[in-house]
């Protein structure tokens, strides 16, 4: 029934297996990838005909996390997987990015890649296996594809690079790098790092690429066994008539239009010239004019725009806004722009602007992450919003899309490495970046604004973090790396290489390209220019706020954290939670108790915080010999009185310790409810003995004459 073919290799001390021919046989390409006990299914399907009326490649990548893969039940009422998690969405983007540039220019057939996680062992992450599986399925299919592509994760610990390390090794190390590429070039990079140098990061990328070459060879071996003949595809060509018409009528004017200063002015100049060209072409063709002819004029016009922008940069070193290739746009920083939020910053770089706001919360505000890995609570998160008005357009407002989730995750990753430990700063921190203007590099503006906003809110971050986006224009063997790219350079260029970090090193990295890969020379140049740009921006940020403020905003919740003996936890909670509820009801504070004895107290102001702290400490405090307490009489006996000196802790005030003079009846001196200071004079087998007379001056007895 099955004609299964299989190839395998050793990778990082484990066996990587690719197999096909047994599952999903009706797809154009299907491959099962097994690594350790993690198994994923990658499938590729395509439409039979090209999609009409579009000017982009309709590729979709879906990443499906199945809870059965880890032996878990889905949550929710319906008990089935529904919309993709944030992690699944980001992973789908991660897989898409190195594949998309390798399809032929002008290919318009729908292509759908579906990655399904069938088994996950908790050690070997299915995300980079999805890249390998998708590439392998494309490679053996009839879909035109200039692959294969391999993907790996690289860690860095104790001066050594680690291939596909465990989650624990990544958390303990200084680099978490995902890299993908062909046998000849690097296609995609995504990394978080604990302030590592550019040279260390470049070494990690090159180490990953050396392993990727082996994975590519394995896919080529599978292709020789089962690869289908690629479908015939001829890229559309522009007619000589349209080419010569636009060359004669708009070429010289267009060269001037693309160098117009200012985003809106430049777009208006280009759009006006396009409308003029269409009118002239309509007049030129007369009755022979067709919609297809007009469409071809539009498409070729935009190809000319791209060509001229690129040529001006590569050959004249002249950017559209007049900057040098390594020059950063003018920057303006304003702190505390909003009166109520705990921290706020308006960060403007050229025509890109981010309003970034920091909010401090309690443990109850932590974000719960529930996926294939064990559920965790996250005490720092960053959300990125990109409303349509930021680019002067009308558009949909709603739930964040893939782009917004991806940009937010990158900015969050860049800042996470400088966030304080929970013991030092036990707050939940949320940062929101509202992109109010955009002309390129808005995610890096979010990093800069986020760092400033955190410091303004009094979050004790270690260093300022700045980010800058690098671009690339490559024509043949000539190339130019651009610092701080704007939207036009991103759209018409070959690379978007975002680098974020502190003075001490890189904290986050993301690279997307539109060509068939870049080499070490380009990457080294980009990292060097990014470092120079980053340090320039950090100088400006430090001039605005050199370090985190000593105090948090007056309207932020107050938090204090103490540690108690674990055997005191039950006493603090009390029977059925009675004790802890009583403290909360009295002060209005929130109290979180961990199994290790950590107690976090959250209150709306310092007064309530201190009141709650005293009540908690009194509840868990042990009486000590020699200490003085204010006790309350709870019970009278013939031999003395029982007094509560601490919550839930009573001692005996013996009749002989009430006063210096003889007390015949306890009730003659004390009554239930009386309060007075007493001293602990002994503790025997948990029984506390008290004295009042030791705190009273002994009366002087006068000797009367005989």
C-alpha distance (Angstrom), angle and dihedral (degrees) to the residues before:
residue distance angle dihedral
X1 . . .
X2 3.80 . .
X3 3.77 131.9 .
X4 3.78 96.9 -165.1
X5 3.79 119.1 -178.3
X6 3.78 123.2 -166.8
X7 3.81 138.9 -173.3
X8 3.78 128.1 -179.1
X9 3.79 143.6 178.2
X10 3.79 141.3 179.5
X11 3.81 112.1 -99.6
X12 3.78 123.2 174.8
X13 3.78 93.1 -19.0
X14 3.83 93.9 -51.2
X15 3.78 134.3 89.0
X16 3.80 118.2 -104.5
X17 3.81 112.2 -158.8
X18 3.82 128.8 -170.8
X19 3.80 117.8 -170.1
X20 3.79 135.6 172.1
X21 3.80 140.3 172.8
X22 3.80 99.8 60.7
X23 3.83 107.9 69.0
X24 3.83 130.1 41.7
X25 3.80 93.2 4.1
X26 3.83 95.0 168.3
X27 3.80 93.6 64.2
X28 3.80 117.2 94.7
X29 3.79 86.9 -115.8
X30 3.81 132.5 4.5
X31 3.79 130.2 174.1
X32 3.79 133.1 176.0
X33 3.80 113.3 -146.6
X34 3.80 119.3 -159.4
X35 3.80 123.8 -173.4
X36 3.79 117.5 165.2
X37 3.80 103.1 -37.7
X38 3.80 93.4 -34.3
X39 3.82 113.1 108.8
X40 3.80 127.9 -177.7
X41 3.82 132.7 178.4
X42 3.80 117.4 -141.7
X43 3.80 120.3 -168.1
X44 3.81 133.8 -179.9
X45 3.79 126.5 -162.1
X46 3.81 131.5 170.7
X47 3.77 138.6 -167.8
X48 3.79 117.5 -105.7
X49 3.79 94.2 -126.2
X50 3.78 135.6 34.7
X51 3.78 117.8 -95.4
X52 3.79 111.5 -105.9
X53 3.79 125.9 -131.2
X54 3.80 99.7 18.6
X55 3.80 132.1 112.3
X56 3.82 98.5 -159.6
X57 3.78 138.3 67.8
X58 3.87 108.9 -97.9
X59 3.82 99.0 -140.9
X60 3.82 119.8 154.0
X61 3.78 126.0 -173.9
X62 3.80 119.5 -164.2
X63 3.81 123.4 -169.9
X64 3.80 113.9 -164.7
X65 3.81 119.9 -164.2
X66 3.80 111.1 -159.5
X67 3.79 115.8 -159.6
X68 3.78 91.0 -150.1
X69 3.80 87.0 67.1
X70 3.81 88.5 75.8
X71 3.79 98.2 30.3
X72 3.82 94.0 -103.7
X73 3.80 133.6 132.7
X74 3.81 117.6 -126.4
X75 3.80 115.8 -112.4
X76 3.79 126.5 -124.4
X77 3.78 133.7 61.7
X78 3.82 97.0 -68.7
X79 3.81 95.4 47.8
X80 3.77 94.4 -142.7
X81 3.77 136.5 103.6
X82 3.79 112.2 -89.1
X83 3.79 129.9 164.0
X84 3.82 117.4 6.9
X85 3.78 117.8 -91.6
X86 3.79 119.9 -118.5
X87 3.81 88.3 -102.2
X88 3.81 91.6 52.1
X89 3.81 90.9 49.5
X90 3.80 92.5 49.8
X91 3.82 90.9 46.7
X92 3.81 90.9 52.5
X93 3.83 88.5 53.9
X94 3.78 89.4 46.7
X95 3.83 90.8 55.9
X96 3.81 94.8 42.3
X97 3.79 97.0 53.8
X98 3.83 102.2 66.9
X99 3.83 92.9 39.5
X100 3.81 103.0 48.6
X101 3.85 97.6 68.5
X102 3.81 91.2 54.1
X103 3.82 97.3 66.7
X104 3.82 116.0 93.9
X105 3.79 118.5 -91.5
X106 3.80 111.0 -98.4
X107 3.83 95.7 21.3
X108 3.82 106.0 144.9
X109 3.81 105.6 171.6
X110 3.80 114.5 121.1
X111 3.80 109.7 -105.4
X112 3.80 122.0 -170.9
X113 3.79 124.4 -169.7
X114 3.81 117.6 -168.8
X115 3.80 121.3 -169.9
X116 3.82 114.8 -168.2
X117 3.80 121.4 -170.4
X118 3.82 105.0 -140.1
X119 3.81 100.5 169.2
X120 3.80 130.7 10.1
X121 3.80 121.9 -172.5
X122 3.81 95.0 -168.4
X123 3.82 91.1 -117.6
X124 3.79 107.9 65.7
X125 3.79 108.2 54.4
X126 3.82 115.1 -135.3
X127 3.82 94.3 -146.0
X128 3.81 100.1 81.9
X129 3.82 88.9 36.1
X130 3.81 85.6 59.2
X131 3.81 89.3 59.3
X132 3.81 90.8 50.7
X133 3.81 92.7 45.4
X134 3.80 94.7 47.6
X135 3.80 91.3 49.0
X136 3.80 92.6 47.5
X137 3.81 91.9 49.3
X138 3.82 90.7 50.0
X139 3.81 91.6 45.7
X140 3.83 94.4 56.0
X141 3.82 93.8 39.4
X142 3.81 128.2 84.7
X143 3.82 91.5 -112.2
X144 3.84 111.4 115.5
X145 3.81 106.1 -110.9
X146 3.79 131.1 159.6
X147 3.82 95.1 -145.9
X148 2.95 166.0 68.1
X149 3.82 104.4 -170.2
X150 3.78 128.2 -168.7
X151 3.79 129.3 -160.9
X152 3.81 133.3 -161.2
X153 3.79 140.6 165.7
X154 3.81 119.5 -125.8
X155 3.79 126.0 -160.1
X156 3.80 130.0 -172.9
X157 3.79 123.3 -147.7
X158 3.80 131.8 158.9
X159 3.80 91.4 -6.9
X160 3.83 95.0 -52.8
X161 3.80 131.6 107.9
X162 3.81 115.7 -126.7
X163 3.81 124.0 -153.2
X164 3.81 116.1 -137.7
X165 3.82 93.6 -19.9
X166 3.80 125.3 -168.8
X167 3.80 120.9 -96.2
X168 3.79 89.6 -104.3
X169 3.82 91.4 53.8
X170 3.81 91.0 48.8
X171 3.81 91.9 50.3
X172 3.81 91.8 48.6
X173 3.82 94.0 45.3
X174 3.80 133.2 71.4
X175 3.82 101.3 -119.0
X176 3.80 133.8 51.1
X177 3.81 103.9 -178.1
X178 3.79 130.6 170.9
X179 3.80 113.1 -168.0
X180 3.80 130.9 176.8
X181 3.78 132.0 -177.3
X182 3.76 150.6 136.9
X183 3.79 123.8 -97.9
X184 3.81 89.3 -89.6
X185 3.80 106.4 37.3
X186 3.80 148.4 14.2
X187 3.80 114.9 -100.4
X188 3.81 106.2 176.5
X189 3.79 138.5 12.8
X190 3.80 129.4 -175.1
X191 3.79 122.3 170.4
X192 3.76 148.3 159.7
X193 3.80 118.3 -159.4
X194 3.77 141.3 179.6
X195 3.82 95.9 -119.4
X196 3.81 96.5 -65.2
X197 3.79 124.6 171.8
X198 3.81 124.1 -98.9
X199 3.81 90.2 -113.9
X200 3.82 92.6 53.4
X201 3.80 91.4 48.4
X202 3.81 92.6 47.5
X203 3.81 88.7 50.6
X204 3.81 90.0 53.6
X205 3.81 91.7 50.9
X206 3.81 93.0 49.2
X207 3.82 91.0 45.7
X208 3.79 89.6 53.0
X209 3.80 91.6 48.2
X210 3.81 91.6 53.2
X211 3.83 88.7 58.4
X212 3.81 92.4 43.4
X213 3.82 90.0 61.8
X214 3.82 89.0 62.9
X215 3.83 91.7 51.1
X216 3.82 90.5 49.9
X217 3.81 89.7 52.4
X218 3.81 89.9 52.8
X219 3.82 91.1 53.8
X220 3.79 91.0 48.6
X221 3.80 88.2 53.3
X222 3.81 89.5 54.2
X223 3.81 90.5 47.6
X224 3.81 91.1 56.0
X225 3.81 88.8 55.1
X226 3.83 101.6 44.9
X227 3.82 110.3 -0.8
X228 3.79 116.9 140.7
X229 3.79 123.9 -136.7
X230 3.80 109.4 -95.3
X231 3.80 117.4 -109.1
X232 3.77 115.7 -104.9
X233 3.77 112.5 -96.8
X234 3.78 127.9 172.5
X235 3.78 115.7 -172.5
X236 3.82 112.5 -125.0
X237 3.80 115.1 -102.5
X238 3.80 127.5 -148.5
X239 3.79 117.1 -117.1
X240 3.79 117.5 -108.6
X241 3.79 89.3 -125.5
X242 3.83 94.2 59.4
X243 3.81 92.7 43.2
X244 3.82 94.0 50.8
X245 3.84 92.6 42.5
X246 3.82 94.0 55.0
X247 3.79 92.3 41.2
X248 3.78 91.0 55.9
X249 3.82 98.5 40.2
X250 3.82 109.0 35.4
X251 3.81 112.3 10.0
X252 3.83 98.6 98.1
X253 3.81 93.9 40.7
X254 3.81 90.6 48.5
X255 3.81 92.4 55.0
X256 3.81 87.3 59.6
X257 3.82 94.9 42.8
X258 3.81 95.6 55.1
X259 3.82 91.2 56.5
X260 3.82 94.4 52.4
X261 3.81 110.1 129.9
X262 3.82 117.0 -118.3
X263 3.79 127.8 40.4
X264 3.80 98.8 -111.3
X265 3.81 93.9 39.7
X266 3.82 90.7 49.7
X267 3.81 92.8 47.6
X268 3.80 90.7 48.1
X269 3.82 91.5 50.7
X270 3.81 92.1 49.2
X271 3.84 93.3 44.2
X272 3.82 92.8 47.4
X273 3.79 91.3 51.2
X274 3.81 90.1 48.2
X275 3.81 91.5 53.2
X276 3.81 89.2 48.8
X277 3.82 90.8 51.2
X278 3.82 92.2 49.9
X279 3.80 91.5 50.3
X280 3.80 91.5 50.2
X281 3.80 92.0 47.0
X282 3.82 90.8 49.8
X283 3.81 89.6 52.4
X284 3.82 90.8 44.6
X285 3.83 94.8 53.1
X286 3.80 97.7 38.3
X287 3.79 111.5 172.7
X288 3.82 91.1 -0.2
X289 3.82 91.3 65.6
X290 3.81 115.1 123.3
X291 3.81 133.1 -177.3
X292 3.79 88.7 -117.8
X293 3.78 89.8 55.4
X294 3.81 92.6 52.0
X295 3.80 90.7 46.6
X296 3.80 90.5 52.2
X297 3.81 90.7 51.5
X298 3.83 90.2 52.4
X299 3.79 93.6 48.6
X300 3.79 94.8 47.1
X301 3.81 91.2 44.9
X302 3.82 89.7 59.0
X303 3.79 90.1 46.7
X304 3.81 87.1 56.4
X305 3.82 90.5 50.2
X306 3.79 89.6 53.2
X307 3.80 92.4 46.2
X308 3.82 95.3 50.6
X309 3.81 95.3 44.9
X310 3.78 90.2 51.5
X311 3.81 95.4 44.9
X312 3.80 92.9 49.6
X313 3.80 89.9 53.5
X314 3.81 98.7 42.6
X315 3.78 99.7 41.8
X316 3.82 103.9 24.9
X317 3.84 98.4 29.4
X318 3.80 85.3 -133.9
X319 3.80 118.8 140.4
X320 3.78 122.7 -155.1
X321 3.81 92.9 -108.2
X322 3.82 93.9 43.9
X323 3.82 97.5 -106.8
X324 3.79 126.1 139.0
X325 3.81 114.9 -106.4
X326 3.84 92.2 -102.8
X327 3.81 97.6 37.3
X328 3.81 123.5 116.4
X329 3.79 121.5 -141.0
X330 3.85 119.1 -108.1
X331 3.82 111.9 -75.0
X332 3.81 129.1 -149.7
X333 3.81 123.6 -174.4
X334 3.82 126.5 -166.9
X335 3.81 122.9 179.5
X336 3.84 128.9 -157.6
X337 3.79 93.9 16.2
X338 3.83 91.5 155.4
X339 3.84 120.5 57.4
X340 3.82 102.2 -149.4
X341 3.86 108.1 35.6
X342 3.80 116.0 90.4
X343 3.81 93.8 -118.2
X344 3.81 132.6 2.1
X345 3.80 138.8 173.6
X346 3.79 135.3 -179.9
X347 3.81 106.9 -150.0
X348 3.81 116.2 -172.1
X349 3.81 124.4 -176.9
X350 3.77 112.1 175.0
X351 3.79 106.8 -55.8
X352 3.80 93.8 -18.3
X353 3.79 116.7 93.3
X354 3.80 133.3 176.8
X355 3.80 126.3 -170.2
X356 3.81 101.5 -157.0
X357 3.81 122.1 -169.6
X358 3.82 130.5 -171.8
X359 3.81 123.6 -154.3
X360 3.81 125.3 -170.2
X361 3.79 119.5 -148.5
X362 3.78 142.9 163.6
X363 3.78 132.6 -98.0
X364 3.80 89.0 -86.4
X365 3.83 87.5 66.2
X366 3.81 94.8 59.2
X367 3.80 117.0 124.3
X368 3.80 115.0 -116.2
X369 3.81 113.7 -140.5
X370 3.80 112.0 -158.1
X371 3.79 118.4 178.6
X372 3.77 139.6 111.3
X373 3.79 91.6 -47.0
X374 3.83 119.8 68.2
X375 3.79 113.3 -72.5
X376 3.81 114.4 -91.2
X377 3.81 136.4 -177.5
X378 3.79 117.9 -129.1
X379 3.81 119.7 -151.1
X380 3.82 96.9 -172.5
X381 3.78 126.6 48.2
X382 3.80 137.9 155.5
X383 3.79 126.0 -150.1
X384 3.81 122.6 -160.6
X385 3.82 123.2 -158.0
X386 3.80 125.0 -168.5
X387 3.83 109.6 -173.1
X388 3.81 117.4 -169.2
X389 3.82 93.1 -117.0
X390 3.82 88.4 68.7
X391 3.80 88.4 76.9
X392 3.80 95.8 33.2
X393 3.80 94.7 -103.9
X394 3.79 140.4 121.6
X395 3.80 112.4 -118.3
X396 3.78 149.6 141.5
X397 3.80 120.0 -59.5
X398 3.79 116.5 -158.7
X399 3.76 144.6 86.7
X400 3.81 115.3 0.9
X401 3.79 115.7 -89.7
X402 3.79 129.7 -141.4
X403 3.79 92.9 -84.1
X404 3.80 93.9 52.4
X405 3.80 92.3 47.0
X406 3.81 90.9 48.7
X407 3.81 95.3 48.5
X408 3.80 91.4 46.0
X409 3.81 92.3 49.6
X410 3.82 91.4 50.8
X411 3.82 93.5 50.3
X412 3.81 91.1 45.2
X413 3.79 90.9 51.2
X414 3.81 91.7 50.3
X415 3.81 92.2 54.5
X416 3.81 99.3 37.6
X417 3.80 93.7 77.4
X418 3.82 92.7 62.3
X419 3.81 97.1 44.0
X420 3.83 116.7 115.7
X421 3.80 122.6 -107.6
X422 3.79 117.0 -96.2
X423 3.81 91.0 -113.3
X424 3.79 90.2 56.7
X425 3.81 97.0 42.8
X426 3.82 112.6 13.5
X427 3.80 96.6 -169.9
X428 3.78 131.4 117.3
X429 3.82 105.9 -124.6
X430 3.80 125.4 -156.9
X431 3.80 121.9 -174.4
X432 3.81 120.3 -168.4
X433 3.80 122.2 -167.2
X434 3.80 114.6 -160.4
X435 3.80 108.6 -167.0
X436 3.80 102.5 -145.2
X437 3.82 95.8 171.3
X438 3.77 129.1 17.6
X439 3.77 133.8 -166.5
X440 3.80 100.4 142.4
X441 3.82 137.0 -48.5
X442 3.81 96.2 46.3
X443 3.82 92.2 148.4
X444 3.80 90.0 56.3
X445 3.81 90.2 47.4
X446 3.81 85.4 55.2
X447 3.81 89.9 54.9
X448 3.82 92.8 50.7
X449 3.79 93.5 43.0
X450 3.79 91.1 44.5
X451 3.80 92.4 54.4
X452 3.81 91.5 49.1
X453 3.80 93.0 45.2
X454 3.83 92.1 50.6
X455 3.80 91.8 51.8
X456 3.81 91.1 46.5
X457 3.82 89.2 53.1
X458 3.80 91.3 53.3
X459 3.80 96.4 -109.6
X460 3.83 103.9 152.6
X461 3.80 98.3 -129.9
X462 3.80 115.2 173.9
X463 3.80 100.0 -125.3
X464 3.77 142.1 -8.6
X465 3.81 112.5 -87.2
X466 3.81 120.1 -150.8
X467 3.78 130.5 -179.4
X468 3.79 135.1 -157.7
X469 3.81 131.9 -177.0
X470 3.80 118.7 -134.7
X471 3.79 124.5 -156.3
X472 3.78 136.4 -163.2
X473 3.78 135.3 -146.9
X474 3.80 111.9 -171.4
X475 3.78 124.5 -178.5
X476 3.81 113.1 173.7
X477 3.79 108.5 -52.9
X478 3.80 93.0 -19.0
X479 3.79 120.7 90.4
X480 3.79 139.7 168.9
X481 3.81 124.6 -159.3
X482 3.82 112.6 -147.6
X483 3.80 125.2 -151.9
X484 3.83 119.5 -140.4
X485 3.79 98.8 2.7
X486 3.78 121.9 -149.9
X487 3.79 125.4 -143.5
X488 3.82 97.1 -87.2
X489 3.82 91.9 51.5
X490 3.80 90.6 48.4
X491 3.81 92.8 47.8
X492 3.82 96.6 45.3
X493 3.81 98.5 29.9
X494 3.79 133.0 87.2
X495 3.80 102.8 -122.2
X496 3.80 143.9 32.5
X497 3.81 105.9 -164.0
X498 3.82 112.6 175.4
X499 3.81 118.6 -166.9
X500 3.82 124.4 -177.4
X501 3.77 129.8 177.9
X502 3.79 150.8 116.0
X503 3.79 131.0 -92.3
X504 3.78 86.8 -84.8
X505 3.78 100.4 52.7
X506 3.81 152.4 -57.3
X507 3.82 121.3 -40.9
X508 3.82 99.6 173.4
X509 3.78 139.3 13.7
X510 3.79 134.6 -176.9
X511 3.79 128.7 174.1
X512 3.79 129.6 -176.2
X513 3.79 123.7 174.3
X514 3.79 136.4 -170.9
X515 3.80 98.3 -157.2
X516 3.79 129.8 67.8
X517 3.80 95.7 -82.2
X518 3.80 142.5 -59.6
X519 3.78 131.9 -111.5
X520 3.80 135.8 -130.8
X521 3.82 94.2 -92.8
X522 3.81 93.1 57.5
X523 3.79 92.5 45.2
X524 3.79 93.5 48.4
X525 3.82 90.8 49.7
X526 3.81 91.5 48.5
X527 3.82 93.1 49.9
X528 3.82 91.9 49.4
X529 3.81 93.6 50.2
X530 3.82 90.4 44.2
X531 3.81 90.4 54.5
X532 3.80 91.9 51.3
X533 3.80 90.9 48.0
X534 3.80 93.3 46.3
X535 3.81 93.4 52.3
X536 3.81 90.7 48.5
X537 3.82 90.9 53.9
X538 3.83 93.6 44.5
X539 3.83 89.6 55.6
X540 3.81 89.2 57.3
X541 3.80 92.3 45.7
X542 3.81 91.8 50.5
X543 3.80 89.9 51.7
X544 3.82 88.0 57.8
X545 3.82 96.9 45.1
X546 3.82 118.5 -6.6
X547 3.80 96.7 -164.5
X548 3.80 142.1 -8.2
X549 3.78 116.6 -62.1
X550 3.79 115.9 -103.1
X551 3.80 94.1 -126.9
X552 3.77 132.8 42.9
X553 3.81 121.5 -128.2
X554 3.80 115.7 -68.0
X555 3.81 91.9 -119.8
X556 3.83 94.7 50.1
X557 3.81 117.2 103.6
X558 3.81 115.3 -93.6
X559 3.78 116.2 -125.0
X560 3.77 134.3 -171.6
X561 3.78 126.7 176.0
X562 3.82 126.2 -155.1
X563 3.78 134.4 170.8
X564 3.79 124.0 -130.5
X565 3.80 131.5 -174.8
X566 3.79 109.9 -84.9
X567 3.81 90.4 -125.3
X568 3.82 87.7 62.0
X569 3.82 94.5 58.8
X570 3.80 92.7 86.8
X571 3.81 90.9 49.6
X572 3.79 91.9 51.9
X573 3.79 93.2 48.1
X574 3.82 93.6 42.6
X575 3.82 127.9 -163.8
X576 3.79 108.3 -31.4
X577 3.80 89.6 -9.4
X578 3.80 92.0 -65.0
X579 3.82 96.9 137.4
X580 3.80 98.1 47.6
X581 3.81 91.7 43.6
X582 3.78 90.1 52.7
X583 3.81 91.8 54.8
X584 3.82 92.1 46.6
X585 3.82 92.4 48.9
X586 3.79 91.4 49.0
X587 3.82 97.8 50.2
X588 3.82 105.1 19.7
X589 3.81 90.7 -128.2
X590 3.82 128.6 137.4
X591 3.79 118.4 -122.9
X592 3.82 125.1 -165.6
X593 3.81 119.2 -168.6
X594 3.81 122.0 -166.4
X595 3.79 126.8 -159.3
X596 3.82 90.9 -113.2
X597 3.81 91.2 61.4
X598 3.82 96.8 -98.5
X599 3.80 111.0 146.1
X600 3.82 120.1 -168.4
X601 3.79 118.1 -167.1
X602 3.81 119.8 -162.4
X603 3.81 121.4 -169.5
X604 3.80 137.1 164.5
X605 3.82 94.4 -120.1
X606 3.80 142.7 8.9
X607 3.83 93.9 -99.2
X608 3.80 94.0 56.2
X609 3.80 90.3 42.2
X610 3.81 93.1 55.0
X611 3.79 92.6 44.0
X612 3.80 91.2 52.5
X613 3.79 92.2 45.7
X614 3.83 91.2 54.1
X615 3.81 91.4 50.4
X616 3.81 92.4 48.4
X617 3.81 93.6 46.6
X618 3.79 91.3 46.9
X619 3.80 90.0 51.6
X620 3.80 94.7 54.0
X621 3.79 98.6 31.9
X622 3.82 119.6 111.7
X623 3.78 121.6 -138.8
X624 3.80 114.3 -110.3
X625 3.79 130.0 -156.8
X626 3.80 111.1 -102.7
X627 3.83 96.1 22.0
X628 3.79 121.4 120.8
X629 3.82 121.8 -133.3
X630 3.77 136.4 -179.3
X631 3.80 101.5 -117.7
X632 3.78 131.8 -166.3
X633 3.82 122.4 -145.2
X634 3.80 109.2 -119.7
X635 3.80 103.0 166.6
X636 3.81 137.9 12.8
X637 3.79 122.2 -143.0
X638 3.82 132.3 175.8
X639 3.81 89.7 -107.4
X640 3.78 97.6 45.4
X641 3.83 144.8 -60.8
X642 3.80 133.8 -65.1
X643 3.78 113.0 -134.0
X644 3.82 132.4 -170.1
X645 3.80 106.8 -132.9
X646 3.83 97.5 167.2
X647 3.81 130.6 17.1
X648 3.80 105.3 -70.5
X649 3.81 93.2 -3.1
X650 3.80 121.6 108.5
X651 3.78 132.8 -177.5
X652 3.78 134.7 -170.2
X653 3.78 121.2 -109.6
X654 3.79 100.3 -161.1
X655 3.80 117.0 -144.8
X656 3.81 88.8 -114.9
X657 3.83 90.9 58.1
X658 3.79 97.6 50.8
X659 3.79 97.6 83.8
X660 3.76 141.8 -11.1
X661 3.79 91.1 -112.6
X662 3.79 121.3 67.5
X663 3.81 115.2 -83.2
X664 3.78 112.0 -154.5
X665 3.81 97.4 -176.2
X666 3.80 124.9 22.0
X667 3.80 92.3 -147.1
X668 3.82 89.5 59.2
X669 3.82 88.6 67.6
X670 3.83 106.8 23.4
X671 3.77 138.9 36.6
X672 3.81 132.6 -172.5
X673 3.83 110.2 -81.1
X674 3.80 96.3 29.5
X675 3.82 113.6 137.6
X676 3.80 125.1 -154.3
X677 3.75 141.5 144.9
X678 3.79 116.1 -88.7
X679 3.78 134.0 177.3
X680 3.81 127.3 -133.3
X681 3.82 106.0 -123.5
X682 3.78 99.0 171.3
X683 3.81 146.3 -1.7
X684 3.80 117.8 -155.8
X685 3.81 121.3 176.9
X686 3.80 90.3 -22.7
X687 3.80 94.0 -48.9
X688 3.81 113.6 125.2
X689 3.80 120.4 -145.3
X690 3.80 118.1 -157.4
X691 3.78 136.1 -164.1
X692 3.78 131.0 -160.2
X693 3.77 98.5 172.5
X694 3.82 92.0 60.9
X695 3.80 87.2 67.3
X696 3.80 94.2 47.9
X697 3.75 121.7 81.3
X698 3.79 110.1 -113.6
X699 3.83 110.2 -113.3
X700 3.78 117.0 -113.9
X701 3.83 112.9 -116.9
X702 3.81 112.5 -142.2
X703 3.81 116.8 -141.5
X704 3.83 108.7 -131.7
X705 3.86 117.8 -146.5
X706 3.77 116.4 -108.9
